[in-house]
Amino acid sequence: MLNYFHSSKEVAIYQVALKFSVLSIIILQIMVPVLQSVITRLIHENDFEKKIKQILQKVIIPSLSFWVLFCIGFYYFGKPVLLMYGEYGGAYKLVFMLSAVKLLNIFFGIIPNLLMLKLMSGTLLKNISLTLAINIALNIILIPKYGVYGAAFASWVAILCQYIGLTIISIRKLNIYLHKYLILYFGTVLVLFGLMMIRNDILNIVVIICAGIAIYLERERFIAIFRNNTL
């Protein structure tokens, strides 16, 4: 749709920003195959809900820590890296917007897998259809005026609505309460991007150190994932 309203250059900038934003959740992507196999084994156990919460904590801490490190690292070094690609310096701010979209996957990306394993594909399909409709409607409204930023904002709103809906479904049908992660999500985005806006290097360094410590403390789990294919 972006290509319909704007030039191919705008589309290229969006694609570059999207590829860089995917790097922010690379830890989550590494864990996904293991996560799916673990959930499949636990799906019919009596204390399934309790174990899912424990698994989420194991996944969220390292994934979120790396996401923070990526955003701060890109804040300082993103422009020079993008300039290496030529005309894509305009993708700098866009990377942060799309990274905020990707962050939703860290907190709530597990819900679609749970619905599929619980044979609730119909519910999931309705949720995806509504998300697609919201995204298309917002794209038609925002892209002509705001270009790539309108497309990124449309994606963020649509996916946020999707995961809010999935959170409600997980509470009602799966007895899994993930609503607190919505607060954590908004808190993370506001605090981190707020630090970037005030340009306080000392505070950014403190955040980098804290995120680095979290990843260091989780190093044994990373090793176990690769060696034993287990969380």
C-alpha positions as CSV (number, residue, x, y, z in Angstrom):
1,M,0.0,0.0,0.0
2,L,2.9,2.3,0.7
3,N,4.1,1.8,-2.9
4,Y,0.6,2.8,-4.2
5,F,0.7,6.2,-2.4
6,H,4.4,7.0,-2.5
7,S,7.6,6.4,-4.5
8,S,9.7,3.3,-4.6
9,K,12.3,5.2,-2.5
10,E,9.9,5.4,0.4
11,V,9.2,1.7,0.1
12,A,12.9,1.0,0.1
13,I,13.4,3.1,3.3
14,Y,10.6,1.3,5.0
15,Q,12.1,-2.1,4.0
16,V,15.5,-1.2,5.3
17,A,14.1,0.0,8.6
18,L,12.0,-3.2,8.9
19,K,15.0,-5.4,8.4
20,F,17.0,-3.5,11.1
21,S,14.1,-3.6,13.5
22,V,14.0,-7.4,13.2
23,L,17.5,-7.5,14.7
24,S,16.0,-6.1,18.0
25,I,14.2,-9.4,18.7
26,I,16.9,-11.8,17.4
27,I,17.1,-13.5,20.9
28,L,13.4,-14.2,20.8
29,Q,13.7,-15.6,17.3
30,I,16.4,-18.0,18.5
31,M,14.2,-19.2,21.3
32,V,11.0,-19.6,19.3
33,P,11.7,-23.2,18.0
34,V,12.6,-24.3,21.5
35,L,9.6,-22.5,23.0
36,Q,7.2,-24.2,20.6
37,S,8.5,-27.7,21.4
38,V,8.3,-27.0,25.2
39,I,4.7,-25.7,24.9
40,T,3.7,-28.7,22.9
41,R,4.9,-31.0,25.6
42,L,3.2,-29.1,28.4
43,I,-0.1,-28.4,26.7
44,H,-2.0,-31.2,28.4
45,E,-0.5,-31.0,31.8
46,N,-2.6,-30.0,34.8
47,D,-0.4,-27.1,35.9
48,F,0.0,-25.8,32.3
49,E,-0.9,-22.2,33.2
50,K,1.7,-22.0,36.0
51,K,4.4,-23.4,33.8
52,I,3.6,-21.1,30.9
53,K,4.1,-18.1,33.2
54,Q,7.5,-19.5,34.3
55,I,8.5,-20.0,30.6
56,L,7.5,-16.5,29.7
57,Q,9.7,-15.1,32.4
58,K,12.6,-17.1,31.1
59,V,12.0,-15.8,27.6
60,I,11.1,-12.2,28.3
61,I,14.1,-11.2,30.5
62,P,16.9,-12.0,28.0
63,S,14.8,-10.9,25.0
64,L,13.8,-7.6,26.6
65,S,17.4,-6.9,27.7
66,F,18.8,-7.4,24.2
67,W,16.0,-5.2,22.8
68,V,17.1,-2.4,25.1
69,L,20.7,-2.9,24.2
70,F,19.9,-2.9,20.5
71,C,17.8,0.4,20.7
72,I,20.5,2.2,22.7
73,G,23.2,0.9,20.4
74,F,21.3,2.0,17.3
75,Y,20.7,5.4,18.9
76,Y,24.4,6.0,19.0
77,F,25.6,4.2,15.9
78,G,22.5,3.8,13.7
79,K,23.0,6.8,11.5
80,P,26.5,6.0,10.4
81,V,25.4,2.4,9.7
82,L,22.4,3.5,7.6
83,L,24.6,6.0,5.6
84,M,26.7,3.0,4.5
85,Y,23.6,2.0,2.5
86,G,23.5,5.3,0.7
87,E,20.1,7.1,0.7
88,Y,18.6,5.3,3.7
89,G,19.4,7.8,6.4
90,G,15.7,8.6,6.6
91,A,15.1,5.1,8.1
92,Y,16.8,6.1,11.4
93,K,13.7,7.2,13.4
94,L,11.6,4.6,11.6
95,V,13.8,1.8,13.0
96,F,12.8,2.8,16.5
97,M,9.1,2.9,15.6
98,L,9.2,-0.5,14.1
99,S,11.3,-1.8,17.0
100,A,8.5,-0.8,19.3
101,V,6.2,-2.9,17.2
102,K,8.6,-5.9,17.4
103,L,8.7,-5.5,21.2
104,L,5.1,-6.6,21.4
105,N,6.1,-10.0,20.1
106,I,8.4,-10.4,23.1
107,F,5.5,-10.0,25.5
108,F,2.6,-11.5,23.6
109,G,3.9,-13.5,20.7
110,I,3.3,-16.7,22.6
111,I,-0.5,-16.3,22.6
112,P,-1.2,-17.3,18.9
113,N,0.8,-20.5,19.5
114,L,-1.2,-21.3,22.5
115,L,-4.5,-20.8,20.7
116,M,-3.4,-23.0,17.8
117,L,-2.3,-25.8,20.2
118,K,-5.6,-25.4,22.1
119,L,-7.5,-25.9,18.8
120,M,-8.8,-22.3,18.8
121,S,-7.7,-21.5,15.3
122,G,-11.2,-19.9,14.6
123,T,-10.7,-17.4,17.3
124,L,-7.2,-16.6,16.1
125,L,-8.4,-16.2,12.6
126,K,-11.1,-13.7,13.6
127,N,-8.4,-11.8,15.6
128,I,-6.0,-11.7,12.6
129,S,-8.8,-10.6,10.3
130,L,-9.8,-7.7,12.5
131,T,-6.1,-6.7,12.8
132,L,-5.7,-6.7,9.0
133,A,-8.9,-4.5,8.6
134,I,-7.6,-2.0,11.2
135,N,-4.2,-1.9,9.5
136,I,-5.6,-1.4,6.0
137,A,-8.0,1.4,7.2
138,L,-5.2,3.2,9.1
139,N,-2.8,2.9,6.1
140,I,-5.4,4.5,3.8
141,I,-5.8,7.4,6.2
142,L,-2.2,7.9,7.3
143,I,0.1,6.9,4.5
144,P,-1.0,9.7,2.0
145,K,-0.1,12.4,4.5
146,Y,2.7,10.9,6.7
147,G,4.3,8.4,4.4
148,V,6.5,5.7,6.0
149,Y,5.8,7.0,9.4
150,G,2.1,6.7,8.9
151,A,2.7,3.1,7.7
152,A,4.7,2.3,10.8
153,F,2.2,4.0,13.1
154,A,-0.6,2.0,11.5
155,S,1.2,-1.2,12.0
156,W,1.9,-0.4,15.7
157,V,-1.8,0.5,16.4
158,A,-3.1,-2.6,14.5
159,I,-0.7,-5.0,16.2
160,L,-1.3,-3.4,19.6
161,C,-5.0,-3.9,19.2
162,Q,-4.4,-7.5,18.1
163,Y,-2.4,-8.3,21.2
164,I,-4.8,-6.5,23.5
165,G,-7.6,-8.7,22.0
166,L,-5.4,-11.8,22.4
167,T,-4.7,-10.9,26.0
168,I,-8.4,-10.7,26.8
169,I,-8.9,-14.1,25.0
170,S,-6.0,-15.6,27.0
171,I,-7.7,-14.5,30.2
172,R,-11.2,-15.7,29.3
173,K,-10.4,-19.0,27.5
174,L,-6.9,-20.0,28.6
175,N,-6.9,-18.7,32.2
176,I,-3.5,-17.1,31.5
177,Y,-3.2,-13.5,32.7
178,L,-0.8,-11.4,30.6
179,H,-2.4,-8.0,31.1
180,K,0.5,-6.8,33.4
181,Y,2.8,-7.1,30.4
182,L,0.9,-4.3,28.7
183,I,2.0,-2.0,31.5
184,L,5.5,-3.3,31.3
185,Y,5.5,-2.7,27.5
186,F,4.3,0.9,27.7
187,G,6.7,1.5,30.6
188,T,9.7,0.2,28.7
189,V,8.9,2.1,25.5
190,L,8.2,5.4,27.4
191,V,11.3,5.2,29.7
192,L,13.8,4.1,27.0
193,F,12.6,6.5,24.3
194,G,12.3,9.2,26.9
195,L,16.0,8.7,27.8
196,M,16.9,9.1,24.2
197,M,14.9,12.3,23.8
198,I,16.6,14.0,26.8
199,R,20.0,12.8,25.4
200,N,21.4,12.0,28.8
201,D,24.5,9.8,28.1
202,I,25.0,8.9,31.7
203,L,21.5,7.5,32.1
204,N,21.8,5.6,28.9
205,I,25.1,4.1,30.1
206,V,23.3,3.0,33.3
207,V,20.5,1.3,31.3
208,I,23.2,-0.4,29.1
209,I,24.9,-1.7,32.2
210,C,21.7,-3.0,33.7
211,A,20.6,-4.7,30.4
212,G,24.1,-6.2,30.1
213,I,24.0,-7.6,33.6
214,A,20.6,-9.2,32.9
215,I,22.0,-10.9,29.8
216,Y,25.1,-12.0,31.6
217,L,23.0,-13.5,34.4
218,E,21.0,-15.4,31.8
219,R,24.0,-16.7,29.9
220,E,23.6,-20.2,31.3
221,R,20.1,-20.4,29.8
222,F,21.4,-19.4,26.4
223,I,24.0,-22.1,26.6
224,A,21.3,-24.7,27.6
225,I,19.0,-23.7,24.8
226,F,21.7,-24.5,22.2
227,R,23.0,-27.6,23.9
228,N,19.8,-29.3,25.2
229,N,17.1,-27.6,23.1
230,T,15.2,-26.8,26.3
231,L,14.1,-23.8,28.3
